[in-house]
Amino acid sequence: MSVMLLRQKVKDGSVEQAEAAVHEVFAALARMHPEGIRYASTRVVGTSTFIALLELDEGSPDPRVELPEFGRFLEQLEGLVEGPPVIEQLEVVGSYDLFGSCEVAAAGR
């Protein structure tokens, strides 16, 4: 199981605008209710740093690309962010119902 972590800092004074854009994407996902995706957006308390976590079922396309709201979100971000995002692939070694299933991922299993 692999999860993508994206960390992005927005410009001071742009947090509310960035949060509003995030809310639009998640509202669209709630309406669409796509299968095969687990996705969360968070903000580090007291900062303008956002962290998103994304997991797609193996072989599943990313349903966000079909959403006009996601396209607008990406366009809006261009004017709100400070520098490029940091993107990392995480290997889940243990999870309780956070990343889709309740199974424990362990080396050698």
VMD Tcl script that draws the C-alpha trace (Angstrom):
set ca {
  {0.00 0.00 0.00}
  {1.38 3.40 -0.97}
  {0.18 6.83 0.06}
  {1.25 10.11 -1.47}
  {2.03 12.97 0.90}
  {2.03 16.50 -0.49}
  {3.22 19.42 1.63}
  {2.62 22.97 0.37}
  {3.03 26.34 2.04}
  {0.67 29.11 1.00}
  {1.45 32.79 1.27}
  {0.63 34.53 4.52}
  {-2.84 35.98 4.25}
  {-3.99 33.31 1.77}
  {-4.95 30.56 4.23}
  {-8.69 31.29 4.17}
  {-8.76 31.41 0.38}
  {-6.82 28.14 0.14}
  {-9.13 26.47 2.68}
  {-12.19 27.62 0.72}
  {-10.73 26.11 -2.47}
  {-10.05 22.83 -0.65}
  {-13.64 22.75 0.65}
  {-14.95 23.10 -2.93}
  {-12.93 20.07 -4.07}
  {-14.13 17.94 -1.17}
  {-17.75 19.00 -1.70}
  {-17.45 17.93 -5.34}
  {-15.94 14.59 -4.29}
  {-18.80 14.08 -1.83}
  {-21.32 14.65 -4.65}
  {-19.42 12.39 -7.06}
  {-18.66 9.73 -4.40}
  {-15.91 8.02 -6.44}
  {-14.62 4.57 -5.54}
  {-10.97 3.71 -5.04}
  {-9.76 6.94 -3.46}
  {-8.92 7.99 0.07}
  {-7.95 11.63 0.32}
  {-7.47 14.15 3.10}
  {-6.26 17.70 3.29}
  {-4.95 19.11 6.55}
  {-3.22 22.24 7.75}
  {-0.47 22.31 10.35}
  {-1.99 24.20 13.29}
  {-0.86 27.81 13.51}
  {0.85 27.79 10.11}
  {0.08 28.24 6.44}
  {1.41 24.77 5.58}
  {-1.06 22.31 4.11}
  {-0.53 18.57 3.97}
  {-2.57 16.32 1.70}
  {-2.65 12.53 1.82}
  {-3.84 10.54 -1.18}
  {-4.27 6.82 -1.67}
  {-5.70 5.29 -4.82}
  {-6.65 1.64 -5.20}
  {-4.14 -0.15 -7.37}
  {-5.01 0.40 -11.01}
  {-7.63 3.04 -10.22}
  {-7.44 6.35 -12.07}
  {-7.38 9.55 -10.05}
  {-11.03 10.75 -10.08}
  {-10.04 14.28 -9.04}
  {-8.86 15.05 -12.58}
  {-12.46 14.72 -13.80}
  {-13.69 17.46 -11.46}
  {-13.87 21.03 -12.77}
  {-13.51 22.11 -9.13}
  {-10.13 20.36 -8.93}
  {-8.94 22.14 -12.07}
  {-10.01 25.49 -10.61}
  {-8.32 24.55 -7.33}
  {-5.01 23.93 -9.11}
  {-5.32 27.22 -11.00}
  {-6.06 29.13 -7.78}
  {-3.10 27.56 -6.02}
  {-0.67 29.02 -8.53}
  {-1.25 32.48 -7.06}
  {-1.46 31.36 -3.44}
  {1.59 29.19 -2.87}
  {5.17 29.87 -1.84}
  {7.41 27.69 -3.97}
  {6.91 24.18 -5.26}
  {5.21 21.43 -3.26}
  {7.14 18.67 -1.53}
  {5.76 15.31 -2.70}
  {6.71 12.04 -1.06}
  {5.51 8.45 -1.45}
  {4.83 6.82 1.91}
  {4.86 3.09 2.52}
  {2.18 2.23 5.05}
  {3.56 -0.16 7.66}
  {0.53 -0.07 9.93}
  {-2.92 1.46 9.82}
  {-6.20 1.13 11.63}
  {-8.91 2.09 9.15}
  {-7.13 5.24 7.98}
  {-6.07 4.06 4.55}
  {-9.00 2.00 3.37}
  {-8.71 -1.23 5.27}
  {-7.98 -2.42 8.79}
  {-5.16 -4.68 7.77}
  {-1.67 -4.29 9.17}
  {1.00 -4.03 6.51}
  {4.20 -5.73 7.65}
  {7.50 -6.45 5.96}
  {7.59 -9.88 4.39}
  {3.82 -10.39 4.35}
}
mol new
graphics top color blue
foreach p $ca { graphics top sphere $p radius 0.5 }
foreach p [lrange $ca 0 end-1] q [lrange $ca 1 end] { graphics top cylinder $p $q radius 0.2 }
display resetview
